[in-house]
Amino acid sequence: MAPKQQTYPDPHPVELPTGFNAWLLDCAPVPNCKVCAANWKQLNACKQRGDITQAARHATEIRDHAGGAHS
């Protein structure tokens, strides 16, 4: 008999590989860009409070903005 499939969230946090957050949050804001600076500030605030999901969204915004708007 197969084990019963879990249909609810596990109460324990998922352990990500060491360095995963560094890779996920890797970005470089463009100097003197107000959009990049604002996202950088928010990214660091989210990191400080442990909200990696929201920090990753800001990192993505920085990568997308720096890669497209400033090429």
NUPA-290571 format. One line per 2 residues: number of its first residue (from 1); for each residue x, y, z of N, C-alpha, C, O. Coordinates in steps of 0.05 Angstrom, whole numbers. Atoms other than C-alpha are relative to their C-alpha. Example, Ala and Ser with C-alpha at 12.3 -4.5 7.8 and 13.67 -1.06 7.14 Angstrom:
1> 18/-24/0/246/-90/156/18/24/0/39/24/13 | -16/-24/-1/273/-21/143/-15/22/14/-5/44/18
This chain:
1> 17/-23/0/0/0/0/18/25/0/37/27/16 | -15/-25/2/27/69/-19/-5/18/24/-27/18/35
3> 5/-18/-22/38/121/35/-20/21/-8/-23/29/-31 | 21/-20/4/-18/172/43/14/26/-9/33/35/3
5> -11/-25/10/-4/235/3/-9/23/19/-32/25/26 | 5/-23/-18/1/298/46/-15/22/-17/-5/29/-39
7> 16/-19/15/-52/349/24/-2/27/14/-20/43/9 | 0/-25/-15/-35/406/72/29/8/2/47/-8/-1
9> -28/-10/-2/27/450/82/14/-13/24/2/-17/45 | -16/11/-22/82/420/124/7/23/19/15/44/10
11> -6/-21/-19/92/460/188/29/7/3/37/27/15 | -28/-4/-2/167/454/182/11/15/-24/2/9/-47
13> -10/-14/23/206/503/139/17/-18/-18/29/-37/-9 | -16/15/20/240/477/76/29/11/3/34/35/4
15> -28/-7/-2/316/476/83/12/2/-28/13/-19/-42 | -12/-4/26/348/505/21/31/-5/1/42/-2/23
17> -29/5/0/420/488/0/15/25/9/7/47/3 | -17/-22/-8/475/531/30/7/17/-25/15/5/-45
19> -7/-17/22/487/591/-15/-23/6/-19/-20/23/-37 | 23/-4/19/419/587/-49/-10/29/1/-16/41/-19
21> 10/-27/-2/396/654/-21/19/20/-13/10/40/-25 | -19/-18/12/460/688/-43/-3/0/-31/-2/21/-44
23> 4/2/29/449/662/-114/-27/13/-8/-28/27/-28 | 27/-11/5/375/681/-111/0/31/1/-14/44/-15
25> 0/-29/-4/390/752/-88/22/14/-14/26/39/-10 | -22/-12/14/450/764/-132/-10/20/-21/-25/13/-39
27> 7/-21/19/442/830/-169/18/24/5/32/25/25 | -17/-24/-2/478/896/-181/-15/24/-9/-21/27/-33
29> 15/-24/8/440/961/-179/18/19/-16/42/21/-11 | -14/-19/17/461/1013/-231/5/25/17/-14/36/29
31> -6/-25/-16/497/1072/-197/-17/23/-10/-21/27/-34 | 15/-25/5/456/1136/-193/-28/-5/-12/-39/14/-23
33> 27/6/11/391/1101/-214/-19/-1/24/-15/-17/42 | 19/-2/-22/333/1119/-168/-17/-26/3/-23/-34/25
35> 16/25/0/293/1056/-188/16/-22/13/7/-37/30 | -18/21/-10/352/1010/-174/5/5/30/4/-14/46
37> -6/-6/-28/368/1046/-108/-24/-6/18/-20/-16/40 | 24/6/-16/296/1040/-83/-4/-30/3/-10/-39/25
39> 2/29/-2/294/966/-99/22/-12/17/17/-31/32 | -22/9/-16/362/956/-67/-6/4/30/-1/-14/46
41> 7/-6/-28/338/989/-3/-22/-19/10/-19/-30/32 | 21/19/-7/275/946/-2/11/-29/2/3/-43/20
43> -12/27/0/315/883/-18/14/-5/27/10/-25/40 | -14/3/-26/360/895/43/-18/0/24/-13/-15/43
45> 20/0/-22/301/911/88/-13/-27/2/-17/-38/24 | 13/26/0/267/846/68/19/-22/10/11/-39/25
47> -20/19/-9/331/807/78/4/1/31/5/-20/44 | -4/-4/-29/339/836/148/-23/-13/16/-18/-24/38
49> 23/12/-15/269/813/169/-5/-29/-8/-24/-41/2 | 3/28/7/278/745/136/-20/-6/-21/-28/-30/-25
51> 19/4/22/229/755/79/14/-4/-26/15/14/-43 | -17/5/24/271/722/25/-17/0/-26/-7/8/-47
53> 18/0/23/211/715/-22/-2/28/-11/1/33/-35 | 3/-28/9/200/790/-25/27/12/-8/28/27/-27
55> -27/-10/7/275/804/-26/7/-10/-28/19/5/-44 | -5/11/26/280/759/-87/-15/15/-22/-5/19/-44
57> 15/-16/20/226/799/-122/14/27/-6/15/35/-29 | -15/-25/4/266/863/-111/26/-5/-16/34/11/-33
59> -24/7/15/329/828/-136/-6/-4/-29/9/4/-47 | 9/4/27/292/807/-198/-5/27/-14/2/31/-37
61> 5/-27/11/268/879/-209/27/14/-7/29/27/-28 | -26/-13/5/340/904/-203/14/-13/-24/23/1/-42
63> -12/13/23/366/851/-252/-14/8/-26/-1/14/-46 | 15/-7/25/311/865/-302/4/29/-8/8/35/-31
65> -3/-28/6/317/940/-296/28/7/-9/33/21/-29 | -28/-6/7/393/942/-298/7/-13/-27/23/-1/-41
67> -6/13/25/395/893/-356/-14/12/-24/-4/11/-46 | 16/-10/22/342/927/-398/1/30/-3/7/40/-25
69> 3/-29/2/335/1001/-382/26/14/-2/27/37/-11 | -26/-14/-1/409/1016/-375/20/-12/-20/44/-6/-17
71> -19/13/19/440/975/-432/12/20/-19/28/13/-35
